[in-house]
Amino acid sequence: MNSLKIIRKIISSSKAPRVAASPYNQAVIADRTVYVSGCLGLDKDTMTLMPGGAVPEMAKALENLQAVLAAAGSGVDKVVKATIFVEDMGDFANINEEYKKVFTKDFPARSCVQVAKLPMNAKVEIEVVALTGEVETVSV
């Protein structure tokens, strides 16, 4: 029996924070698909949330996300699905403005949900699924 082996690659970037005691990886690649764990608005050096609430947290979370995607050989242009978790849906419009600074065209599919509580009492968290390698985008 001839079976194809799929490679599962663990991704870690020193340019993004990682909570050492938590049992997760920043991202995992299965074949050509990248699954990025939830990114918070943490400063990687101090491991503290950006002060000022949801907007600065979202900006930093997106910066951290981009670092993990780069380590995986991907980028925001290859994200196919994003999920945003917010503590308060009242922050949605402002979070969206930060999101649009990073995702500028050919937007991925996306969900945004309000949750009861996020790790470290964060106001926002984002996770994505992306692709690696050469990707062609077409619209139908």
N, C-alpha and C positions, 0 to 999 in steps of 0.2 A: 504494500500500500504506500503510495506516494502522497504525502501531505505537505502543504505549504506552511512554513513557519512564519508567524507574524511576530515582529519585534515589538517589544514593550520597553520603551526607553524612559527612564526617570530623569526629569529636568530640575536643575537647581541653579539659581542665579544669585551671586553675591551682591548684585545690584538691586535686589528686592528683599524685603524682610521675610524672615521665616521664624515662626514661633517654635523654638527648639524642642520643647517638651510635647508638642502636639503630633499625633500620629498621622501625618499627611505629607505629600510632596507638593511643591509649588506647581508642578505640571507633570503630566504623563502623556507620552506619545504612543499611540497604538496604530501601527502601520503609518499612515500619513495624517492622522487626526490628532490634534493637540487638545487635551482636556486641562484647562487651567483652573486650579483651586481658587476659591474666593479670595479676592484681594481687598485688603483694608487700606485706609489712608494712614498707614504707619510710616514713620521715619525709620529707615532700616538701621540707623546708628543708635538711636535712643529707644527704639521699640515703643514709642508713644504715638498716639493719634495726633494728627495735625490739629492745632487749636482752631476754634472758630466755627465748628459745626459741619454740616453736611457738604457744603461747597468746597472748602479746602480739603476735606477728607476725600471727596470724589476726585479732585484734581490729583492728589497724591496716589490714590488707588489706581487711577488710570496710568500714572507714571510707573508704578510698580508692575502693573499688568503688562505694559510695553516692555519692561526689562525681562520679564519671564517669557513673553512671546519671542523676543529676540534670542534668548538663550535656547529656545526650542527651534530656532530657524524659521520662525513665522513672523507675523506682524499684524497690526490692526486691519490691514487690507485683506487679510486672509481669514478673519473672524467670520464664522457663519452663524453663530448663535451667542447672544449675550443675555445674561440674567442679572438684574440689579435688584438688590434687597435694600429697602430703606426702612428706617425706624418711623418716619413720618411722611406720608404721601404728600403732605403740604410742601415738602422740599422738592417735589418732582420737577417742577419747571426749572428751578435753579440747577438741579443735578443734570437735567437735560442739556442746559447750556454748556456745562463742562464736557459732557459726553460728545457734543457736536464739535468741540474743539479738537477732538482726537479722531472720532469717526466722522469724516467729512463728506464721503460719497459712498455709493454702493453699500448702504447700511446693512448690517447683519439682521437676521431675525432677532427679536428681543422681547423679553418680558421684564416687567418691573412690578415688584410686589412689596407691600408693607408687611413687616414682620414684628413680632412682639419684642424681640431682643436679638442683638448681634454680638459676636465676640468682642470682648474688651469694651462693651458699651458703645461700640461704633454707631455712627448715624447712617452709614452706607457701606455696602460690600458689592463687588462685581465679580462674576465668574464668566468664563467664555469657553466656547469650543471653536477651534480654528483648524486650518489646514497647513501643511508644509509643502515644500516643493513648488513647482510652477503651477499657478492657478490662473485660469482664464474666467473672467466674469462676463456673462451674457445676460441680457434682459429679454424676457418673453412676455 
